[in-house]
Amino acid sequence: MVTRRTVLTAVALAVLIPGAAAASLSIDALGYLGSRPTAVTEVPRDETARLGEFSVHLTDLQIARAGTPAAEDRAVPPGADLLVADFRVDPGATLADGLPYCEIDLVGEGPDGPATWSGSGYVDADYRVPDGLATSCERGGGSAYDLEVLFLLPTGVAETASFQISARDLLPQAIRMPIG
């Protein structure tokens, strides 16, 4: 026999469980969205980009395009371009807690639609970053330094791609700097 108490318990569970799940997921979603660059400012390639006290300036850019002598000298895989980007990074007073504070990615149209490529200090090609250059954002410290970031990309992507630069404490703000 179904009593009023049983019906009320079933209705309460049917409402409360999905409501609790939705509330917990929305809290996670807000945290996730706050950790992604969504407030993006475009800065011309030849200018210093600034987010608060953090600044970055592109000092050199080389692209070893597939099929060229430069790509062959560096053993760049067929169908790929090697992009080597040098930056002058000044973290300002951001983050002295010992954690990496910035990220430099490349965003653009890949063969299958919009894509993001993470910068690296090492790629599967015969190229090594020169001594004295950082290969990733320095941990804390606060003084300016030179950074070299490598990207191994599908051929032709570099022409229309942009650097996307973000500083962890300043998210969701980010900078986009077109290559071309």
One Martini backbone bead per residue (centre of mass of N, CA, C, O) as a GRO file, in nm:
protein
  180
    1MET     BB    1   0.096   0.037   0.023
    2VAL     BB    2   0.046   0.371  -0.049
    3THR     BB    3   0.169   0.644   0.101
    4ARG     BB    4   0.222   0.964   0.165
    5ARG     BB    5   0.515   0.933   0.259
    6THR     BB    6   0.621   0.782   0.009
    7VAL     BB    7   0.554   0.999  -0.199
    8LEU     BB    8   0.716   1.231  -0.070
    9THR     BB    9   0.990   1.088  -0.082
   10ALA     BB   10   1.002   1.043  -0.388
   11VAL     BB   11   0.974   1.341  -0.471
   12ALA     BB   12   1.215   1.450  -0.316
   13LEU     BB   13   1.428   1.273  -0.461
   14ALA     BB   14   1.354   1.363  -0.756
   15VAL     BB   15   1.445   1.665  -0.688
   16LEU     BB   16   1.712   1.669  -0.513
   17ILE     BB   17   1.919   1.507  -0.676
   18PRO     BB   18   1.926   1.674  -0.940
   19GLY     BB   19   1.975   1.947  -0.798
   20ALA     BB   20   2.248   1.875  -0.670
   21ALA     BB   21   2.393   1.804  -0.930
   22ALA     BB   22   2.356   2.077  -1.073
   23ALA     BB   23   2.498   2.250  -0.858
   24SER     BB   24   2.776   2.109  -0.869
   25LEU     BB   25   2.828   2.151  -1.175
   26SER     BB   26   2.812   2.464  -1.180
   27ILE     BB   27   3.056   2.510  -1.000
   28ASP     BB   28   3.259   2.366  -1.186
   29ALA     BB   29   3.208   2.540  -1.436
   30LEU     BB   30   3.303   2.809  -1.318
   31GLY     BB   31   3.593   2.719  -1.264
   32TYR     BB   32   3.662   2.643  -1.553
   33LEU     BB   33   3.599   2.916  -1.691
   34GLY     BB   34   3.809   3.076  -1.503
   35SER     BB   35   4.062   2.892  -1.636
   36ARG     BB   36   3.991   3.029  -1.906
   37PRO     BB   37   4.039   3.204  -2.193
   38THR     BB   38   3.789   3.476  -2.258
   39ALA     BB   39   3.939   3.763  -2.220
   40VAL     BB   40   4.044   3.879  -2.523
   41THR     BB   41   4.337   4.054  -2.635
   42GLU     BB   42   4.451   4.227  -2.909
   43VAL     BB   43   4.795   4.226  -3.029
   44PRO     BB   44   5.039   4.333  -3.192
   45ARG     BB   45   5.336   4.182  -3.274
   46ASP     BB   46   5.524   4.462  -3.220
   47GLU     BB   47   5.408   4.458  -2.933
   48THR     BB   48   5.357   4.497  -2.601
   49ALA     BB   49   5.214   4.278  -2.381
   50ARG     BB   50   4.950   4.339  -2.128
   51LEU     BB   51   4.894   4.212  -1.782
   52GLY     BB   52   4.933   4.425  -1.595
   53GLU     BB   53   5.261   4.348  -1.497
   54PHE     BB   54   5.251   4.163  -1.724
   55SER     BB   55   5.493   4.090  -1.993
   56VAL     BB   56   5.519   4.056  -2.363
   57HIS     BB   57   5.774   4.001  -2.628
   58LEU     BB   58   5.834   3.966  -2.959
   59THR     BB   59   6.169   3.907  -3.096
   60ASP     BB   60   6.129   3.622  -3.257
   61LEU     BB   61   6.066   3.455  -3.586
   62GLN     BB   62   6.054   3.111  -3.699
   63ILE     BB   63   6.000   2.923  -4.012
   64ALA     BB   64   6.002   2.578  -4.090
   65ARG     BB   65   5.912   2.468  -4.386
   66ALA     BB   66   5.798   2.235  -4.558
   67GLY     BB   67   6.056   2.146  -4.793
   68THR     BB   68   6.281   2.304  -4.678
   69PRO     BB   69   6.600   2.340  -4.583
   70ALA     BB   70   6.535   2.412  -4.289
   71ALA     BB   71   6.362   2.157  -4.236
   72GLU     BB   72   6.573   1.947  -4.320
   73ASP     BB   73   6.796   2.033  -4.113
   74ARG     BB   74   6.566   1.970  -3.867
   75ALA     BB   75   6.383   1.721  -3.920
   76VAL     BB   76   6.108   1.778  -4.028
   77PRO     BB   77   5.826   1.651  -4.067
   78PRO     BB   78   5.611   1.565  -4.280
   79GLY     BB   79   5.357   1.811  -4.284
   80ALA     BB   80   5.546   2.022  -4.127
   81ASP     BB   81   5.604   2.294  -3.901
   82LEU     BB   82   5.854   2.504  -3.757
   83LEU     BB   83   5.813   2.702  -3.466
   84VAL     BB   84   6.012   2.986  -3.353
   85ALA     BB   85   5.978   3.159  -3.037
   86ASP     BB   86   6.073   3.477  -2.909
   87PHE     BB   87   6.076   3.607  -2.571
   88ARG     BB   88   5.999   3.876  -2.350
   89VAL     BB   89   5.971   3.832  -1.999
   90ASP     BB   90   5.760   4.009  -1.751
   91PRO     BB   91   5.613   3.934  -1.443
   92GLY     BB   92   5.660   4.111  -1.223
   93ALA     BB   93   5.449   4.051  -0.933
   94THR     BB   94   5.378   3.778  -1.022
   95LEU     BB   95   5.410   3.512  -0.870
   96ALA     BB   96   5.593   3.366  -0.580
   97ASP     BB   97   5.496   3.039  -0.542
   98GLY     BB   98   5.644   2.839  -0.771
   99LEU     BB   99   5.456   2.864  -1.014
  100PRO     BB  100   5.341   2.856  -1.305
  101TYR     BB  101   5.213   3.160  -1.480
  102CYS     BB  102   5.242   3.079  -1.790
  103GLU     BB  103   5.097   3.065  -2.131
  104ILE     BB  104   5.188   2.940  -2.464
  105ASP     BB  105   4.992   2.945  -2.746
  106LEU     BB  106   4.833   2.812  -3.041
  107VAL     BB  107   4.587   2.955  -3.257
  108GLY     BB  108   4.370   2.785  -3.501
  109GLU     BB  109   4.342   2.634  -3.811
  110GLY     BB  110   4.296   2.321  -3.865
  111PRO     BB  111   4.220   2.044  -4.047
  112ASP     BB  112   3.953   2.009  -3.822
  113GLY     BB  113   3.970   2.299  -3.716
  114PRO     BB  114   3.981   2.429  -3.435
  115ALA     BB  115   4.299   2.499  -3.258
  116THR     BB  116   4.547   2.391  -3.007
  117TRP     BB  117   4.891   2.470  -2.929
  118SER     BB  118   5.148   2.380  -2.735
  119GLY     BB  119   5.417   2.483  -2.597
  120SER     BB  120   5.776   2.407  -2.622
  121GLY     BB  121   6.119   2.285  -2.563
  122TYR     BB  122   6.022   2.026  -2.738
  123VAL     BB  123   6.068   1.846  -3.044
  124ASP     BB  124   6.028   1.629  -3.330
  125ALA     BB  125   6.332   1.753  -3.390
  126ASP     BB  126   6.642   1.906  -3.502
  127TYR     BB  127   6.607   2.095  -3.217
  128ARG     BB  128   6.766   2.332  -2.998
  129VAL     BB  129   6.778   2.520  -2.736
  130PRO     BB  130   6.953   2.762  -2.638
  131ASP     BB  131   7.149   2.867  -2.421
  132GLY     BB  132   6.981   3.087  -2.183
  133LEU     BB  133   6.696   2.977  -2.249
  134ALA     BB  134   6.387   2.948  -2.189
  135THR     BB  135   6.106   2.688  -2.217
  136SER     BB  136   5.948   2.820  -1.979
  137CYS     BB  137   5.791   2.939  -1.740
  138GLU     BB  138   5.889   3.079  -1.477
  139ARG     BB  139   5.942   3.039  -1.129
  140GLY     BB  140   5.906   3.305  -1.027
  141GLY     BB  141   6.108   3.603  -0.907
  142GLY     BB  142   6.034   3.871  -1.125
  143SER     BB  143   6.233   3.860  -1.362
  144ALA     BB  144   6.348   3.908  -1.658
  145TYR     BB  145   6.326   3.703  -1.966
  146ASP     BB  146   6.414   3.451  -2.196
  147LEU     BB  147   6.201   3.287  -2.445
  148GLU     BB  148   6.159   2.959  -2.597
  149VAL     BB  149   5.919   2.846  -2.840
  150LEU     BB  150   5.775   2.543  -2.963
  151PHE     BB  151   5.622   2.439  -3.284
  152LEU     BB  152   5.436   2.167  -3.420
  153LEU     BB  153   5.283   2.194  -3.739
  154PRO     BB  154   5.076   2.207  -3.969
  155THR     BB  155   5.077   2.287  -4.273
  156GLY     BB  156   4.977   2.641  -4.287
  157VAL     BB  157   4.893   2.747  -3.997
  158ALA     BB  158   5.083   2.997  -3.931
  159GLU     BB  159   4.951   3.222  -4.115
  160THR     BB  160   4.666   3.227  -3.913
  161ALA     BB  161   4.783   3.237  -3.644
  162SER     BB  162   4.796   3.269  -3.276
  163PHE     BB  163   4.894   3.390  -2.992
  164GLN     BB  164   4.832   3.265  -2.655
  165ILE     BB  165   4.837   3.461  -2.356
  166SER     BB  166   4.874   3.358  -2.011
  167ALA     BB  167   4.796   3.430  -1.664
  168ARG     BB  168   4.692   3.268  -1.401
  169ASP     BB  169   4.599   3.523  -1.213
  170LEU     BB  170   4.442   3.661  -1.489
  171LEU     BB  171   4.218   3.492  -1.516
  172PRO     BB  172   4.045   3.521  -1.821
  173GLN     BB  173   4.271   3.673  -1.922
  174ALA     BB  174   4.412   3.757  -2.253
  175ILE     BB  175   4.638   3.715  -2.533
  176ARG     BB  176   4.652   3.814  -2.878
  177MET     BB  177   4.902   3.725  -3.141
  178PRO     BB  178   4.961   3.764  -3.447
  179ILE     BB  179   5.174   3.645  -3.686
  180GLY     BB  180   5.083   3.808  -3.964
   0.00000   0.00000   0.00000
